[in-house]
């Protein structure tokens, strides 16, 4: 897939109490505010009890994206909801592992 490096899109799907959120593109200082807005909006929705973030189309996350993920996890726990990660690619996984943040999250199986 050939896409503009500045393109960032978030798709979501509601399946009962579960929401699947699928960001597409790089999560940087420019795109992390949009991710934050969407994550917090979904977490505050009463019909969404479980949120899964599918990162299979995210090839890069910077520290601002990392901060958003930590804030979202904290909000989810405060609200009694679950937040899990799925489909982490090599570079995002490395950042999460090397900072010790990956262990804070549950990881969903990537099997369909």
C-alpha positions as CSV (number, residue, x, y, z in Angstrom):
1,X,0.0,0.0,0.0
2,X,1.4,3.4,-1.0
3,X,0.2,6.1,1.3
4,X,1.3,9.6,2.2
5,X,3.5,9.7,5.3
6,X,1.3,12.4,6.8
7,X,-1.9,10.4,6.5
8,X,-3.4,9.1,9.7
9,X,-6.9,7.5,9.9
10,X,-8.8,5.7,12.6
11,X,-11.5,3.2,11.9
12,X,-13.8,1.8,14.6
13,X,-16.3,-1.0,14.8
14,X,-18.7,-1.6,17.7
15,X,-19.5,-5.3,18.5
16,X,-21.8,-5.3,21.4
17,X,-19.8,-4.1,24.4
18,X,-16.5,-4.4,22.5
19,X,-15.1,-1.7,20.4
20,X,-12.3,-2.4,17.8
21,X,-10.3,0.6,17.0
22,X,-7.9,0.4,14.1
23,X,-5.4,3.3,13.6
24,X,-3.7,3.4,10.2
25,X,-0.4,5.4,9.7
26,X,2.2,6.7,12.1
27,X,1.3,7.9,15.6
28,X,3.3,11.1,16.1
29,X,3.1,14.4,17.8
30,X,0.9,15.5,14.9
31,X,-1.6,12.5,15.0
32,X,-1.6,11.6,18.7
33,X,-4.1,14.3,19.7
34,X,-6.7,12.8,17.3
35,X,-5.9,9.3,18.7
36,X,-6.3,10.6,22.2
37,X,-9.6,12.3,21.4
38,X,-11.1,9.1,19.9
39,X,-9.8,6.8,22.6
40,X,-11.2,9.0,25.4
41,X,-14.5,9.4,23.6
42,X,-14.9,5.6,23.2
43,X,-13.9,4.9,26.8
44,X,-16.5,7.4,28.1
45,X,-19.3,5.8,26.1
46,X,-21.4,3.6,28.4
47,X,-22.0,0.9,25.8
48,X,-18.3,0.3,25.3
49,X,-16.8,-1.9,28.1
50,X,-13.9,-3.5,26.2
51,X,-11.6,-1.6,23.8
52,X,-9.2,-3.4,21.5
53,X,-6.6,-1.4,19.6
54,X,-5.5,-3.1,16.4
55,X,-2.0,-1.8,15.5
56,X,-1.5,-4.0,12.5
57,X,-1.4,-0.9,10.2
58,X,0.7,1.3,12.5
59,X,4.4,1.2,11.6
60,X,5.7,3.9,14.0
61,X,4.8,5.4,17.4
62,X,6.7,8.2,19.0
63,X,6.7,9.2,22.7
64,X,3.7,11.4,22.3
65,X,1.7,8.3,21.1
66,X,3.2,6.3,24.0
67,X,1.9,9.0,26.4
68,X,-1.6,8.8,24.8
69,X,-1.7,5.0,25.3
70,X,-0.7,5.3,28.9
71,X,-3.3,7.9,29.5
72,X,-6.0,5.8,27.8
73,X,-5.0,2.7,29.9
74,X,-5.2,4.8,33.0
75,X,-8.7,6.1,32.0
76,X,-9.9,2.6,31.1
77,X,-8.8,1.2,34.5
78,X,-10.4,4.2,36.3
79,X,-13.7,3.6,34.5
80,X,-13.6,-0.2,35.1
81,X,-13.1,-1.0,31.4
82,X,-10.5,-3.1,29.6
83,X,-8.1,-1.9,27.0
84,X,-5.9,-4.3,25.0
85,X,-3.5,-4.1,22.1
86,X,-3.5,-6.3,19.0
87,X,-1.2,-6.7,16.0
88,X,1.8,-4.7,17.2
89,X,4.4,-4.5,14.5
90,X,8.2,-4.6,15.1
91,X,9.0,-0.9,15.7
92,X,6.0,0.0,17.9
93,X,6.5,-3.2,19.8
94,X,10.2,-2.4,20.4
95,X,9.3,1.1,21.8
96,X,6.6,-0.4,24.1
97,X,9.0,-3.2,25.3
98,X,12.1,-1.0,25.7
99,X,10.1,1.5,27.9
100,X,8.5,-1.2,30.0
101,X,5.0,-0.1,28.9
102,X,4.1,-3.2,27.0
103,X,3.7,-5.3,30.2
104,X,1.0,-2.9,31.4
105,X,-1.3,-3.9,28.6
106,X,-3.1,-7.1,27.8
107,X,-2.5,-8.3,24.3
108,X,-5.3,-9.8,22.2
109,X,-4.6,-12.8,20.0
110,X,-4.1,-11.8,16.3
111,X,-5.9,-14.9,15.1
112,X,-9.2,-14.2,13.5
